Amino acid sequence: MSTALLALAAGAVIGLALGALGGGGSVLAVPALIYLLGFTPAAATTASLIIVTATSATALYAHARDGNVRWRTGALFAAAGLLPAALGGLAAGHLPPSLLTAAFALVAAAASLRMFRHAPQEEGSRPVRPGRAAGAGAGLGAVTGVLGVGGGFLAVPALVGALGLRMRAAVGTSLLVITANSLAALLARGGSAHGIDWALLAPFAATALLGAWDGKRLAAKVSGDVLRRVFASVLLAVAALMLIDVIV
């Protein structure tokens, strides 16, 4: 299979995961870019940010249209993560490739273990804890900046736990946070985009966007628990392979 076809296929699979599962799907973008398309870890995390920004902004529009975005809450949460995201984006270009790969593998493993659990249930409104909200927002921004992942698997639980949002609103609002953080990290990286093969990234991103819409339809037909467990198993295997690659 040619590299261009691999880019199309990988983008479609990742988009399908994003559409079906919401937060967490973008974590497969970095290993796909590194091991299937030959990107360096630094270029892969930058390319992933481009994909995450585009897919999150598209999904944000759909959720906003349905009234599932809490704009003020999301803006406050995102504000705490903008500086860490920008600093993380700057730092990523100076970190050893092996360190980036190992850090990403650990985050991917954490995401998969979280997905093995049941999805959070709807919760009622609770008092906002400003300190906890700021800390969660800053931590999410740093992860997004350094590793190039959207962090939906971290943002949704944080918005439910720290800000007391209901699940549907937390998912929609997390997309606002992810879009803002990803854009800040991407702008901070600036010059690192020169190592990106746009001829491969363009079809990858396009099929990811199209796959996300099909993923929404898939989610309506297949049990959410089944989808989540299958994806978590694949993600855990990928994380293990990345760690082995660093160690060996």
Order of alpha helices (4+ residues) and beta strands (2+ residues): alpha-alpha-alpha-alpha-alpha-alpha-alpha-alpha-alpha-alpha
